[in-house]
Amino acid sequence: MHQNEIPPGTLYLLILKALARHGELHGYEIASWIEQVSHDVLQVEEGSLYPALQRMLIKGWVKAKWGVTAGNRRARYYRLTPLGRKQLEVEVSQFERVMQAITRAIQTA
C-alpha cells in the first residue's frame, strides 16, 4: 500500500459517510470530499471508486441518477438508501472494532 491509498476495507465506509453528510454527490465530489477531510492523505482512484459505487448500487446501498454538474458536464449522482444508512452503521462499527484491536496491538510492550 502506498502512503496515500485508501486502507483495504474502508472505501465503502468513506463513500457512505460522504453521501450521509452531503446527501447527493457525483463520483468526483465523493473523491474530493475524502481527500479534503483527510487533508490529502487519502486519495481515491477512479479505478477503485466507480467499481465500488457499482457494487453498492447492486447491494441496494445507494441509488443513482444522471444529472449535470456545475461545470455543465453529465454525471451520475449517488445518494444513500435506507439500507445504505444501516450499512454505514455496520461499517463504522466494524472499523471501530478493528481500530481498537490494532491500537491494543501496537500499544502492547
Secondary structure, DSSP 8 states (H G I E B T S, - for coil): --TTB--TT-HHHHHHHHHHHHSEEEHHHHHHHHHHHTTTS-B--HHHHHHHHHHHHHHTSEEEEEEE-TTS-EEEEEEE-HHHHHHHHHHHHHHHHHHHHHHHHHH--
